């Protein structure tokens, strides 16, 4: 019982227990893995979003630049057409006056022009114009499709400049956009001023400066016609070789390629792209920009488009798409960061193990010392001491623990020494009483008394050396004490060679009658089979149960614990009656009646005890016991 039972009752019920080091490491690793994983997850998402937003921003800038360039070019073309029409209408310029007309055309060429050719279309489908680069004259007969707008203008009368639908022109071997305005003077149709704007230049301007940059720019017209694209020149050359098989075909304009003809699988499947909503707070949300994603052939593409609502030919969509390779560099950087992070994590774990072992060493020493504290023999063992620590909390705990251990050791030592002179249970009660009087309140209880005496001790003392007598008694008392205390008894007195032990005093003992009888039997058995300091002994035992008073008696400065009452005297007299009845153990009737199995004893006789008026029935143990 005692510390052992308390320790078992308060031990953690779990099958497994964990050290502080393992808990700290597990917590560190778990939080680190979670933190690194969360950082990588957030970092990957953030990197993707940042990369996407960066290239969307750059694409938006490029698209804005293209839109501005288109607007500026068309504005210049429109201004030029309006100027010529106004000059003719006012009579300041006459197309039929060759010299004046040529000089005016040369004057136009002096300005920075983005057109391939410009000139006059006469009523017989003849185009007489100039190349602005070298002012070389260009003469050609227009296809019927090109002359149609001139004939319509002749019928309708004066109108503002118009822009024709973009197409590939075999004469210029380029994709062109035509701007024309009919010329009238005094209500008479004089011809049509026409300008040819190269869309191939527009495609080249989209590509120029982007050779080393990701992204493919494009311009769509009419929903599915490609007006500008890096592969438009290749398409035009291939188309010329396939379709120009006769002079008529050569003179006829070819429609712009569709998104399926240009040889760009992403553009061909742009209709299958899924819209990516923009953040409502994004400033680009109100500029008409649109984001879309397309999964094609196990590759992801980001598409950025903007519809030009102010173009003279509508609808026009300018855009740019990016391949997923754009994000490979960012992914490689993340992989490198992950590898470096993993290396740092492993290094951190190693450092954490070293630091944890260092910082948990005081805790392990504390646990080891605490386990030593659980030892019942702490009074006689070395006192476990904890070393100081540079960590303030550990150092304070170590000093407090050392002080506690010294106090507990001293207390246990006092209890041990005190127990050599009074029963240990009584010593513990006195120490736990909280006062220094050394007095326990008298206690009346029904208990069983065992009185033991050595046979022939007086004669033995006459023939033996006193030192041998003391050594023999100490050896004998040590044996008897172990037996009595093992059965729950308390030895209150050593009277010469006699032992007075009680059961069920202060310590509740339910089967105190059986405990006293078992002690007497065990003592008889032990004495019969061994010697004490070389001497063979015989002992007689008297066992009686009755009411008695237990407490401290003596002077204020010197007290002793003992029991008083007729039951105690009766046990002493029963021990002496063994001489008369020739027995070694005599048991009173009151003790027999409380035994769990009274048949363990048999009647030894009836005797008249000293101080009694009636005979007392006595019992002894059966030989088999």
Secondary structure, DSSP 8 states (H G I E B T S, - for coil): -THHHHHHHHS--SS----HHHHHHHHHHHHHHHHHHHHHHHHHHHHHHHHHHHHHHHHHHHHHHHHHHHHHHHHHHHHHHHHHHHHHHHTS--TT-HHHHHHHHHHHHHS---EEEEEEE-TTSEEEEEETTTTEEEEEE--HHHHHHHHHHHHH-----EE---EEETTTTEEEEEEEEEEEETTEEEEEEEEEEEHHHHHHHHHTT-TTSS-EEEEEETTTEEEEETTHHHHHHHHHHHH--SHHHHHS-EE--BTTTSS-HHHHTGGG-EEE---TT-GGGGTTEEEEEEEETTEEEEEEEEEESS-SSS-EEEEEEEEGGGGHHHHHHHHHHHHHHHHHHHHHHHHHHHHHHHHHHHHHHHHHHHHHHT-TTTTTS--------SSHHHHHHHHHHHHHHHHHHHHHHHHHHHHTTS-HHHHHHHHHTSSSS-----EEEEEEEEEEEETTHHHHHHHS-HHHHHHHHHHHHHHHHHHHHHTT-EEEEEETTEEEEEESSSS--TTHHHHHHHHHHHHHHHHHH--BTTB---EEEEEEEEEEEEEEEEETTEEEEEEESHHHHHHHHHHHHHHHHT-SEEEEHHHHHHSS-GGGEEEEEEE--TT-SS-EEEEEE-TT-
